[in-house]
Amino acid sequence: MEQRINYYEKGQGAFKALSGLGAYLAKSIIEKPLLDLIYFRVSQINGCAYCLDMHSKDLRAIGETEQRLYMLNAWRDSPVYTARERAAFAFAEAVTKAHVPDEVYASSRQEFSDDELIDLTIATIAINSYNRLNATFLPVAGGYKPGMFAEKAN
């Protein structure tokens, strides 16, 4: 697979605008490991190899287990996720598919505050945006190093 355009280099204005969501989410009250799991799960749904490489490495770097990463695609049938994680996965999947059924929303309300649900929605929108950029411009997956973009932002 050959990269079409390096949007990180050539689209600095657009990338900076999208990165603003990441800066906002870095201050979210939602715990970082859960946000990273959401990014990984949504990237599975969207088939984004670059993001799967990135978020699996970031998750491992913060101590996530291989078992939980391998089982995430089947989270509904796996006992290794908390009720909060399950509610987040269901909510992020529904937002990704552009339809949040009442029962998914109600379940999410039991686990998340108003502010957290807004942040969860923004996180899902952000990763879906990155997934779509990557599906369009095909960056080469595999070379990501944990924290790579955080280091460049400083």
CORPEMO-V859684 format. One record per backbone hydrogen bond with DSSP energy under -0.5 kcal/mol. CO is the residue of the C=O (numbers start at 0). NH is the residue of the N-H. Records with the same first field share a line. If there is no record, write none. Layout:
BEGIN
CO=NH / NH
END
This chain:
BEGIN
4=6
5=8 / 9
6=10
8=11
10=14
11=15
12=16
13=17
14=18
15=19
16=19 / 20
17=20 / 21
18=22
19=23
20=24
21=25
22=26
23=26
24=27
30=33 / 34
31=35
32=36
33=37
34=38
35=39
36=40
37=41
38=42
39=43
40=44
41=45
42=46 / 47
43=46
46=48
47=51
48=52
49=53
50=54
51=55
52=56
53=57
54=58
55=59
56=60
57=61
58=61 / 63
59=62
64=68
65=69
66=70
67=71
68=71
70=73
71=74
73=76
74=77
77=80
81=85
82=86
83=87
84=88
85=89
86=90
87=91
88=92
89=93
90=94
91=95
92=96
93=98
94=97
98=100
100=104
101=105
102=106
103=107
104=108
105=109
106=109 / 110
107=110 / 111
112=116
113=117
114=118
115=119
116=120
117=121
118=122
119=123
120=124
121=125
122=126
123=127
124=128
125=129
126=130
127=131
128=132
129=133
130=134
131=135
132=136
133=137
136=3 / 4
139=142
144=147
146=150
147=151
148=152
149=153
150=153
END
